[in-house]
Amino acid sequence: MHAFSHGTTSTPTAIAVPPSLRLPLIETAFPRQLHPYWPRLQEKTRAWLLQKRLMPADKVAEHADGLCYTDLMAGYYLDAPDEVLQAIADYSAWFFVWDDRHDRDIVHRRPVAWRRLRGRLHRALDSPGDHLHHEDALVAGFADSVQRLYSFLPGNWNARFARHFHAVIDAYDREFHNRSHGIVPGVREYLALRRLTFAHWIWTDLLEPSAGRELPDSVRKNPAYRRAALLSQEFAAWYNDLCSLPKEIAGDEVHNLGISLITHERLTLEEAIGEIRRRVEECILDFLVAEREALRFADELADGTVPGKELGGAVRTCVANMRNWFSSVYWFHHESGRYMVDNWDDRSTPPYVNNEAAGEK
């Protein structure tokens, strides 16, 4: 089976999915779609990365489209208004750049720079308008994207998003400590940390502006809705671990489910890959059950009243987008240059990163 890379040309390029990573159920039961705004989205996010100085111009020209960051979001939030999808895509691109800065600060042993950045991001999250022109382009770009996200829904949603992302920043700090000291977390500890470093609840929060309304606590915390949301994110995180294992072993990483299984469960590399794959496949099957339960919940909300019909419709939209996440994540990992380690000159240094000591300025 092949993935089809959209790239910058009108003719898709077939990309073979390695047998060890192929998931036939995703290919057959989760048809892939892209938001119709995608071509414009790609163009505008590329321009935004340049405008905000988040990647050097030569890196943007050579790598931005091939990294497929906009494809990932355009395949997920299919019902989002164009301006909402644009804000999400820019924020997502920022997130990848931030992840790369975090990695380079670890590799080049820049703890002072990381602590400074961590504090600035916490402050920018609470008052993005005060950080739009920050000297650190990463902070300014973050403030810009967050301020735009905050404009779509009421303050309660903004406060929840901020609370969830404060936790993500703190989780990245724990990862910095672990990697700096060569600490491989145990499997249970890793899985809990992974929900934060992968930002499970952030991507789930963003389902709401995509659907055009904030969901009440009674909906978000309903077991049927929450389980479907969690499974969609767990799949993405674990499949990412499966695909990025070679890259992360090459980069002396300690945060990967496979690395935790090898270190603490004494599995061989082959056994660890098999165990991650088993979890991924089980996650897909469990989601199919959870999806039905979440859709039944949406039907119950549509109680014949206008508010009930609107709320039930919003939940159905969110659940449909949870489903989209499976195919979008799957194909992203086979199209994006982010995971093509064998094509890099140095398997430990991604060609798309700014490898200079930006954090020490």
N, C-alpha and C positions, 0 to 999 in steps of 0.2 A: 504494500500500500504506500502511496506517496502523499506528502503534503504539497500544497501549491503555494509558492511564495509570490505575493503580489508585488512587492518591491516597488520600483519606480517605472516599470515597463508594463505594457498592456498585455504581454504574453506571460502567463504564469510559468514558473520553472518547477519541474517535479523534483521533490526532495525525498529520498527513500527514508522510511522510518526503520531503524535497526530492529531486528526481531526481538531483542531483549527489552525494548521500550515500546513495542507495538501493543496497543490495546484494541482488539477488534470490536469490543462492545462500544467504545467511544466512536469508532469510525462508522458503525452501523446505526446505533440508537441515539446518537447526539449529533444531528446534522449541524454543520457549521454555517453561520451567517455572519455578515458584516454590516454594521450600521451604514446606511446610504451616504452619510456625511464623511465616511472614512477618507476618501482621497483629499478632501479639504482639511480634514483633521491632521493628516500626516504633514501636509504642507505648513499648516499654522503652528503645529508643535515644533517642527524643525526650526521655523523662524523664531519661536519663543525661546528655544534653547540658545540660539545665537544672541537674541536681544538681551537675555538675562545672563549671558556669559557663563552658562552652565557647562558648556563643552567648547573647546577651541574650535575655530571655524573649520580647520582641516579635518578634525575628528567628526564634526557634524556632516561635512560634505561626504566623507568617506564611509561613515558608519551609521549615521542616524537612521536612515531608512531600513538598512539591513538588520538593525537591532529589533525592529518590529514592535516597538513599545506601543505605538498607536494601534497597531493591529490587535494587540491583546485587549485593549479597552474597547475598541470598536466591535469586537466579537462578544463582549460581555454585556455592556449596558445598552442593549439594542433599542430600548424604548425611550432613551433619554433625549430630551430636547438638545439641539445642536450645541447651544452655549453651555449646557451642563456637561455634555460629553467632552467638550473642549477643555473645560476646567479640570475634569477628572483626568483626561489624557495628559495635560501639562503637569498636573500633580504626580501622576504615575511616572512620567519621565523624570521628574525631579527626584522621586523616590529611588529610582535606579541609580541616578548620579550620586545621591547621598550614600547609598549602599556602597558604591565604588569608593567614595572618599573615606568612608569608615574602614573599608578593607585596606586602602593605601596607608591610612594612619596607623593601622596595626602592623602592616608589612614593614613600614619605614620607622616604626617605633616612635610615634609622635603622640604620647599620652597627653601632653599639655595642650596640644592643638585640639585633640578630641574633646577634652573636658571643656575647653572654651566653646567649641561648636555645640556641644550638648547643652550647655547653659543658654546659649543664644537661641537655639531652636525651642527650648522650653518657653523662653520669654516671647519669641515671635509667635508662638502658637496662641498665647493669651492676648497678644495685642499686635496682630499682623500689620495694622496700619502704621505703626511706629517703626517698622523694620523694612519698609518697601525700598529704601535706598541704603541699606546696610552695606558696609564696605566688603563684607564677605558675600560674594555672588550667590552662594548656596543658601545663605540666610535670606537674602532679598528675594530670591526666586521662590523659596518656601513661603514667605510672607505673601507674595503676590498670589500664589495658587490657593493658599488657605483663605485669604480674604475673599476671593471669588467664590470658593465653595461655601463660605459662610453667608453669601448673599441670597442663597436659594430657599432656605428654610428658616423657621423661627429660631430664637435664641436657645431653646431647650435642645434642639438638634445640634447647634454649634457647641454647646457646653459638653454634650455627650461625645461628639467627635474629638474635642480637645482632650477630654479625659482619656479617651481611648488612645490618642496619639501620644500623650504624655507617657503612658505605659509602654508604648512602642519605643520611644526614645530611651527610657530606662532599661528596657530589655536589650537594646543595642549596646548600652553601657555594660551590662552583664556579659554580653558576648565579647566585648572588647577585653574585659578582664580575663575571661576564660581563654581566649586566643592568645593574649599576651603572656599568660602563664602556662600554656599548653594543657589546659584542663578540658578533658572531654566529659561533658555531662552524661550522667546515666540516662537510660532510655526514657524513664518516666519524667525526669527533670527536663530532658531535651524536648519532649513533646509539649510540655507546658510552656517552655520558653519559645518554642517554634510558633505557637499560636500568636505570640506577641511580635516576634521578629518578622513574621510573614504578614502581620497586621490583619488577622482574620476579621476583627470587628470593624476595622476601618472600611474595608471593601464591602462589608455587609451594610454598614451605615450608608454608604454611597448608593445603595439600591434605592434609598428613599427619595433623594432629589431626582434620580432618574425616573422614578414613578410619579413624581410631581407632588408628593406629600409626605409629611412626617407621620410615622406610624406610632400609635400609642403604645405604652408599656405593655398593656394587656395583649397586644398582638406580637410585639417583638419577643416577649418572654414566654409566649405560648409554646409548649414543648414541641408541637408539630412544626411551627415556623422555625424555631431556634435549631432544631435538629437538622432540618434541611439546609439551613444556612451554614451550620458548622460543618456538615459533611462536604458541602461544595468547597469550602476553604481547606479542609483537611486533605481532600484529594489533591488540590493544587499544591499545597506545601509538600506533601509526600512525593508527588510525581516530580516536583522540582528537585527534591533530594535525589531521586532516582536518576534523573537526567544530569544533574550537576555533580554527581559523585566523582567522576574522573577529574573535573576541573578543581574540585575542592581538595581532593587528595594531592593533586599537583601543587596546590597553593598552601599546603600545610594547614588546612582548615581543621577545626575540631567540632564544628556545628553542622552535622548532617546525621540523619537517622542511621544511615549505613555505617558511619564512623562510630557512633555510639554502640551499635550492635556488635561491630567487630571488637571494640575495646572492652565492653562490659559483659557482653553475652558470649564472647569468644567465638563468634561466627567467622567463617572464612569470607573473603570478598564475595565469592559466588553465592554463598548462603545468605549473606546480608542483602545482596541484590534480590534474591528470591523472596526474602521476607518483606522487603519494601514493596515489591510487586504484589505480593499476596495482600498486604494491607490496602494498597491502592485499588486492587480489583474488588476487594470486599467493600471498600468505601463507595464504589460506583453502584454496586448492588443494593447497599443499604440506602443510598440516596434515592433510588427508584422507588423504594417503599416509602421513605420519608416524604418524597415529592407528592405521592398520592394523598398522604395524610394532610400535608400542608394545603393542597388544593381543596380537600374536603372542608378544612377549616375555613378557607376563603369562601366557599359556598355557604357555610353556616353564617358567616358575617353578612353576606348579602341577604338580609332578612326581609326584603320587600320594601324597605324604606330607602329614600334617596341617599342618606348618609351611609347606610349599610351597603348599598350597591356600590358606592364609590370606594368605600374601604375594602370591600371584598375584591373589587377590580384592581386596586393598588397592590394588594397582597398577591393576587394572581400574576401581576406584572413582575413583582419582586421574585417570585418563585420561578417564573419563566427565565429570568435573568440568571438566577442561581444555576439553572440547567445550562445556560449558555456558557458559563464559566468553565465547564468541563471540556467542551470542544475547543474553546479559545485557548485555554492553558495548554492543552494537548498539542495543538498545531503550532503554537508559539514556540514551544521547546524544540521543534524540528525545523523551524524557519529562521529563528533569531540567531544572529552571529554571536550572541552572548554565550552560547553553549557549544560552539564549534571549536573546542580546544585543540583538536588535531590540526587545525588550520592556522594556529597562532605560531609566531616565531619562538615565543617563550611561553610554555604552557602555564607558567605561574603569573604571567603579566598580561592581562587582557589588552588587545591592541586599541580598544576604544576609550581607555581611561587616560586621564591626565595624571601621569606618574610623578609629577613634580611635587614638591613639598608645599602645596597650596595652603595647607592648614597652619603653617608656621609663619605666614606673613603677618 
